[in-house]
Amino acid sequence: MPDFDYDLFIIGGGSGGVRAARFASQRGARVGLAESGRMGGTCVNVGCIPKKLYSFAAHYAESFAESRGFGWQLPGQPTLDWATLKANRATEITRLNGIYEGIIAGAGADRLQGHASLVDAHTVRVQAEAGPERTVTARHILIATGGRPFVPQFPGSDLVVVSDEMFDLPTFPQRLVVVGGGYIGCEMASIFHGLGATVTLIYRGEQVLRGFDEEVRGFTAAEMRKAGVDIRTGTDVQSIEALPGGARRLLLSDGSTLDADVVLYATGRHPNVEGLNLQGVGVRQTKNGHIEVDEHFATSVPGIYALGDAVGRKDLTPVALAEAMALVDHLFGPALGKPAHGPIDYELVPTAVFTHPPIGTVGLSEEAARERHGAVRVFRSDFRPLRHTLSGSAERTLVKLVVDSATDRVVGLHMVGADAGEIVQGFAVALQCGATKAQFDRTIGIHPTTAEEFVTLREVSRT
């Protein structure tokens, strides 16, 4: 039997890679991990965490304005100190980087700094920025390298920024153009509008947030427009030119022009697999570059595995964590006295989109439910939340249940409104347990809350 340096060697120090390293080490495996950047991956450094921190910051502007309806008198006009926000965010991210480094060290795994590439099914080459190249062998190799923003090539494409750069812009953009109508584009548009920028969102499709429930898409777009985000659909960017002073001028497909201080391209993400030598060792990829894996995250090369955004089943941090746990259990067995993790139920993964107002969703959209189940019942309500009866805000909230008529099972639950992610997380447990509409009806609500609306919906809106 070959003698390997490691039982498991992981390429990538993001959420999935660190989780796999930690729990494989707990099973007694010898583990090594290579990461070329800062630990924590996209989520910690340029994704979920800084995004949510900036979303909190943006909400303060709304809260300052709304507080007057509750009797608060604020001296002067609150202003944002962009440098302070950036510095405080950087301090927190550095703290989290240290925590992730500590997790690896505490687990007893080896941490290698540098870019890793595959040599063969059991060999990895790690090249540090400064220092000698190192080659290691492993019984199992895991690719958990995440994803990266994608910008199409067009005249002036070198003048745009991507989401990774938005949290540390040298100067706060007074005029921001966001190109792309996915969740990242919509989140950034909402956040920077809340922070004080004039924001225009450009999307070539008919409606933003493709893939979400149609009613949720329309409702969210309407609320964003109401708040002041200029959403322009059915148009695209033809070219961008630099203006004196650093501004940008966009030529749109409808012939109009638009000036901005910063142009953010949020037009999708690609798997971060360049330089891994996948083709050289025979690892198959899909046409869009994702690594092909089976139900146990095994690639086409025995001994090499992949998960998370590099695989692209669902590009969400909690999904990568769940996949890592399932893989560790498959390779090294479950923890003593614990059931094995997996298979992953990708259909009931709850999701939040931190627009203003935010979206929370779990299960099937109304459209997908009709396609799968045929007869469905839809229960929905939109209303002005209690808070806004005094705040002066015109923001409304949407709650929606999609029920399979044949079984009475709730197969989709959607919300647009304050704390949507916090509320939907709890209901995701109910859907995972197969809750029926009758069980929702028997549940006593907590009054007065938005969450209670889900258990007080009685009238069928449509079938």
Order of alpha helices (4+ residues) and beta strands (2+ residues): beta-alpha-beta-alpha-alpha-alpha-beta-beta-beta-beta-beta-beta-alpha-beta-alpha-beta-beta-beta-beta-beta-beta-alpha-beta-alpha-beta-beta-alpha-beta-alpha-beta-beta-alpha-alpha
